[in-house]
Amino acid sequence: MSHDSDPKDVLIPQQPVPAGAEEFSRKVQGLLDGHPKDEAIVSNALGGVDALLDVIAAGLYSMASMLVGEGEDSIELVETAVARTDLSACSNADEARKSSRKALCSAAIEQISERKPGSLAAPEWLEHAATCIEDDDLESAGISRAELESMLAGPNRENVKNWIEGLPTQTRVIFVLRAVAGFNATETAEILVDHGGKGAERWNADAVREIFRQGLCSLASQLIHAVK
């Protein structure tokens, strides 16, 4: 199997390039009231922003919440991603989705690095560990991308998100960028180098693959316990 996944093979639903960014920004500002938010509240509040809701609110907010937790930080990250992405310059929907995902993940990684300086530094010494997963693709954990998408949207989604949030910072970020956002190992390393702060300049594709493989092993263990 290829180590680097197809950028189109991701967990965010494919939708047309959205319109209505000004309306979206207005509704986002209305959510920044200091009160706790969950994904359902955000989705309901942002309803009626045409296809933008599907691509931004349902996709990017969910991704942001996995990286930094649910609430206003994630809402602000979504708005930052919209502001940083020139959708009019994207030639097609795939390019628009990838650009908005990259903007969101980059901003989230910057926020994590600011909260905990050094938390996204690359490991100084990383050997290939003997674990239950030998390849660095999602199927190695015994789950397809369609199944993971269903888990993230289904009745057990809180358990899945709690598992993701409980991962070590490096593992969580790399898992979300690889398995959820669909970036390959090289792209993930580049995003970490550019936005991860002090020590992140040492990330490379091989280190990303190793950390992702460890995350997949944790996922496989989680799935085994879930069916017992």
C-alpha positions in Angstrom: 0.0 0.0 0.0 1.2 3.6 -0.6 2.5 5.5 2.3 1.0 8.8 1.0 -2.8 8.8 0.8 -4.7 10.4 -2.1 -5.7 13.9 -1.0 -9.2 13.2 -2.4 -9.6 10.2 -0.1 -10.5 12.2 3.0 -13.3 12.3 5.6 -14.7 15.7 4.7 -17.7 15.4 2.4 -17.1 16.6 -1.2 -19.2 19.6 -1.9 -19.2 22.4 -4.5 -17.0 25.5 -3.8 -19.1 27.5 -1.3 -20.3 31.0 -1.5 -21.5 33.5 1.1 -18.4 34.1 3.1 -19.6 37.5 4.4 -22.8 35.9 5.8 -20.7 33.1 7.3 -18.4 35.6 9.1 -21.4 37.5 10.5 -22.9 34.3 11.9 -19.5 33.2 13.4 -19.3 36.5 15.2 -22.7 35.9 16.7 -21.4 32.7 18.2 -18.5 34.4 20.1 -20.5 35.2 23.2 -18.3 33.4 25.8 -20.7 30.5 26.3 -19.7 26.8 25.8 -20.5 25.4 22.4 -20.7 21.9 21.0 -20.9 20.8 17.3 -24.7 20.7 17.2 -25.0 24.2 18.6 -22.6 25.5 16.0 -24.2 23.7 13.1 -27.7 25.0 14.1 -26.5 28.5 14.5 -24.7 28.5 11.1 -27.7 27.0 9.3 -28.7 28.6 6.0 -25.2 29.5 4.7 -25.7 27.4 1.6 -23.0 24.9 0.8 -20.5 26.7 3.0 -22.0 25.0 6.0 -21.3 21.6 4.7 -17.7 22.3 3.8 -16.8 24.7 6.6 -19.0 24.2 9.7 -19.6 20.4 9.4 -16.0 19.7 8.2 -13.6 22.3 9.5 -15.3 22.8 12.9 -15.2 19.1 13.6 -11.6 19.0 12.6 -10.7 22.0 14.7 -12.4 20.5 17.8 -10.3 17.4 17.5 -7.2 19.6 17.5 -7.9 22.2 20.1 -11.2 21.2 21.7 -14.8 22.3 21.2 -15.8 25.9 21.8 -14.9 29.4 20.7 -11.3 28.6 19.9 -12.5 26.2 17.3 -15.1 28.6 16.0 -12.4 31.3 15.6 -10.1 28.8 13.8 -12.8 28.2 11.3 -13.2 31.9 10.6 -9.4 32.2 10.3 -9.4 29.4 7.8 -12.1 31.1 5.7 -10.2 34.4 5.9 -7.0 32.8 4.8 -8.5 30.9 1.9 -9.1 32.7 -1.3 -11.9 30.5 -2.6 -12.3 32.6 -5.7 -8.7 31.7 -6.7 -9.4 27.9 -6.4 -9.9 26.3 -9.8 -12.2 23.5 -8.5 -13.9 22.1 -5.4 -11.0 19.8 -4.6 -8.5 22.6 -4.5 -10.9 24.7 -2.4 -11.3 21.9 0.2 -7.6 21.2 0.4 -6.8 24.9 0.8 -9.3 25.5 3.6 -8.2 22.3 5.4 -4.5 23.4 5.2 -5.4 26.9 6.5 -7.4 25.4 9.4 -4.7 22.9 10.4 -2.0 25.5 10.1 -3.8 28.0 12.4 -4.7 25.2 14.9 -1.0 24.1 15.0 0.0 27.7 15.6 -2.5 27.9 18.5 -1.3 24.6 20.1 2.3 25.8 19.8 1.5 29.1 21.5 -0.4 27.4 24.3 2.3 24.8 25.0 5.7 25.9 23.4 7.7 22.9 22.3 4.8 20.5 22.4 5.0 20.0 18.7 8.8 19.7 18.5 9.9 16.7 16.5 11.3 13.7 18.5 15.1 13.9 18.7 15.4 10.2 18.5 12.7 8.0 17.0 13.2 4.3 16.2 10.8 2.1 14.3 8.9 0.4 17.1 7.6 -3.1 16.8 3.8 -2.5 17.2 0.6 -4.1 16.0 0.6 -1.9 12.9 3.3 -2.2 10.2 1.9 0.1 7.5 1.1 3.8 8.0 -2.4 3.7 6.4 -5.8 3.7 8.0 -6.7 0.2 6.8 -3.8 -1.3 8.8 -5.9 -0.5 11.9 -8.7 -2.7 10.5 -11.0 0.2 9.6 -11.8 1.8 6.3 -12.0 5.6 5.8 -15.8 5.2 5.2 -16.1 3.4 8.6 -14.1 6.1 10.4 -16.2 8.8 8.8 -19.3 6.9 10.0 -17.9 6.6 13.5 -17.1 10.4 13.6 -20.7 11.1 12.6 -22.6 8.3 14.3 -24.0 7.7 17.8 -20.5 6.7 19.2 -18.8 9.8 17.9 -18.2 11.2 21.4 -16.2 8.1 22.3 -14.1 8.4 19.2 -13.5 12.1 19.7 -12.6 11.4 23.4 -10.1 8.9 22.2 -8.6 11.4 19.8 -8.5 14.1 22.4 -6.7 11.7 24.8 -3.8 11.0 22.5 -0.5 12.7 23.2 -0.3 16.1 21.4 2.1 15.0 18.6 0.1 11.8 17.9 -3.3 13.6 18.0 -2.2 16.3 15.6 -0.6 13.9 13.2 -3.6 11.5 13.3 -6.0 14.3 12.5 -3.9 15.7 9.7 -3.3 12.3 8.1 -6.6 10.3 8.8 -9.1 13.2 9.0 -7.7 16.0 6.8 -6.1 13.6 4.4 -2.7 15.1 4.1 0.1 12.7 3.2 3.3 12.3 5.3 5.3 14.8 3.4 2.5 17.4 3.5 2.0 16.9 7.2 5.7 17.3 7.9 5.8 20.5 5.9 2.8 22.0 7.9 4.4 21.1 11.2 7.8 22.6 10.2 6.1 25.8 9.0 3.7 26.3 12.0 4.8 24.0 14.9 7.2 26.4 16.6 10.5 25.7 18.2 11.9 22.3 17.4 9.3 21.5 14.8 11.8 22.2 12.0 13.2 18.7 12.5 10.0 17.0 11.4 10.2 14.9 8.2 8.0 12.4 6.4 9.6 9.3 8.1 9.0 10.7 11.6 5.4 11.6 10.7 4.8 8.0 9.4 6.2 6.5 12.6 4.0 8.6 14.9 0.9 8.0 12.7 1.6 4.3 12.9 1.6 4.5 16.7 -1.7 6.3 16.5 -3.2 3.7 14.3 -2.1 1.0 16.8 -3.9 2.9 19.5 -7.0 3.0 17.3 -6.8 -0.7 16.6 -6.7 -1.4 20.3 -9.6 0.9 20.9 -11.7 -0.9 18.3 -10.8 -4.3 19.9 -12.0 -3.1 23.3 -15.1 -1.6 21.8 -16.3 -5.0 20.5 -15.6 -7.0 23.7 
